[in-house]
C-alpha cells in the first residue's frame, strides 16, 4: 500500500480534543482521524448496506474468537473494496 502524506489545519480546540481522544484511547491522533473518516463512510451507507453489515456482525458474534477476528478482517477488506468501487466507478 502506498502511503501519501496529507496535511490540514485545525483550530486549537480541535487539536486539543484530538490529542485528548488519543490519550484516552491510548492511540495516535492519526488513528483518531482515520476512525472519524471510517465512521463517516458508514453514515453514508444506504439502509440496505447498513442492514447487511449489521447481519454480518451479528453472525460474527456467534463465532469463537479466532474465527470472529478472521471474519471481521475479511468483512473490513470487503468494505474497503466496495468503497473503492463506489469511488472509482
C-alpha positions in Angstrom: 0.0 0.0 0.0 1.4 3.4 -1.0 1.2 5.9 1.8 0.8 9.6 1.0 1.0 12.5 3.3 -1.9 14.8 3.8 -1.9 17.9 6.0 -4.7 20.0 7.2 -5.2 22.8 9.7 -7.4 22.6 12.8 -8.1 25.2 15.4 -6.5 24.8 18.9 -9.7 23.4 20.4 -10.0 20.7 17.8 -6.3 19.8 18.2 -6.7 19.6 21.9 -9.8 17.4 21.5 -7.9 15.0 19.1 -4.9 14.9 21.5 -7.3 14.1 24.4 -9.0 11.3 22.5 -5.7 9.8 21.5 -4.5 9.8 25.1 -7.8 8.3 26.4 -7.8 5.6 23.8 -4.0 5.1 24.0 -3.6 5.5 20.3 -2.3 8.2 17.9 -4.1 11.3 16.7 -3.8 9.8 13.1 -5.8 6.8 14.3 -8.5 9.0 15.8 -8.8 10.9 12.5 -8.9 7.7 10.5 -11.7 6.4 12.8 -13.7 9.6 12.1 -13.4 9.1 8.4 -14.4 5.5 8.6 -17.4 6.4 10.8 -18.4 9.0 8.2 -18.3 6.3 5.5 -20.7 4.1 7.5 -23.0 7.1 7.9 -23.1 7.5 4.1 -24.1 3.8 3.5 -27.6 3.0 2.2 -30.0 1.5 4.6 -29.7 -1.9 2.8 -26.0 -1.8 3.2 -26.2 -0.9 6.9 -28.7 -3.8 7.4 -26.4 -6.2 5.6 -23.4 -5.1 7.7 -25.4 -5.4 10.9 -26.4 -9.0 9.9 -22.8 -9.9 9.2 -21.7 -8.5 12.5 -24.4 -10.4 14.4 -23.3 -13.6 12.7 -19.6 -12.9 13.6 -20.6 -12.6 17.2 -21.7 -16.3 17.2 -18.2 -17.4 16.3 -15.2 -18.2 18.5 -12.5 -15.6 18.9 -10.2 -16.7 16.2 -12.9 -17.1 13.6 -14.5 -13.8 14.7 -11.4 -11.8 14.1 -10.7 -13.5 10.8 -14.2 -12.8 9.7 -14.0 -9.2 10.9 -10.9 -8.7 8.9 -12.5 -10.2 5.8 -15.5 -8.0 6.2 -13.3 -4.9 6.6 -11.4 -5.8 3.5 -14.7 -6.3 1.6 -16.0 -2.9 2.7 -12.7 -1.3 1.6 -13.1 -2.9 -1.8 -16.7 -1.8 -2.0 -15.7 1.8 -1.1 -13.0 1.7 -3.9 -15.6 0.5 -6.4 -18.0 3.3 -5.4 -15.2 5.9 -5.6 -13.7 4.7 -8.9 -16.7 3.9 -10.9 
